[in-house]
């Protein structure tokens, strides 16, 4: 199961995010929002989410979205966009403009079956740590409100990519629990270059609004 931990770590690092311009929230969210009060802060350095879960004895196994037991993930594909099969992103649902050669804009959704007992409500308060560790991260908005009835953490903003370009991103982690008390981690990340944020706001917003997680009862 150590491989599962490594896969979870890699996935969270791939989608780590940050924040910047003041108009970004009005572009990508349903309405102007005030960040939900977050857990008390401390002077401690943030710990990557996968490391935090590992300290609790939790491991993760990547699962394709169409192979989840009792969990359904909805991700709309905007007009002119397409699902991309990227061999480097195994078990990741990746969509972006059809025929595009560039990595951005894109939307990625990943799913993991989690193994081990842990307090989901407490764990979700640590889910945004990876985003805050991105290079030159600037947070624009953050929320720990439930999503579709499940514990969730959302963070949005911008950060510097390895090549120095500024990337705008919206990241959400959801931990649904099934009737059989199986736990899953679903991660949604929408990203675009900062200078494309306005031009790409419609398809990005469509995916944000259409993303959903349900569990069979």
Steps between C-alpha positions, in 0.01 A plus 500: 500500500808724514454553126158641577653760730749595228221532245297719732804717568576539130141589417473764771830652392392507135194703589642722775383857450525866613336863435523865368273753324191646673264437207570127492237408756226692317597323178494143626253488789121517501493821702736710712576300813677552825730218596352267758667540840793260497650299782722693736836573345834427659865572433555139394611440143230344280526125450412345163159336525628157403763519776235595753284205394801270514566598863147377573571166335286587198595376154345575163436293189436690172177407324364600156185708534296236319616227737392645835281288727180679611645842408413698187705799386349741247728713281351685202706546185451854363435554130829493310672305777579129511616226734875449456677169550835593653717194575689702760180561698371151561146475642457878468206647310655786302305737276620802301428675167483242219821482299687735733873443522545707815442359848283797605210548538400165646278330754612187685306269729664222701350239730652285773360225717628575850593228746528554875293653777515877541284800588382627162387835641840566654694372200321725251629808684850399383407442135608843374854478635654399167353807331652735755841346435498586128763750383402862572154386603243772558163388631189664364225289652460197724209302641442195716126480440358158416465425129206289383457403864858379551803644683689721257778756472524759222775748424551732204763741383826503305861384518819490294544197275852349464562714190402816688160557338213591730224240524148556630338198658198378692546187709244294694546184706193298597499196730174309447414215736280218371224316684755228572734763651748476212687826455613657174699811416383688192710793379387755240748753361431761230799700377580762238778746434445833673483688170227261377278515808237727348501333157460153652260594779185358335618139449682499833192624683289236324720223637502650849122531508444159342745302712318277745543204735221262602491178699257212458268466800 
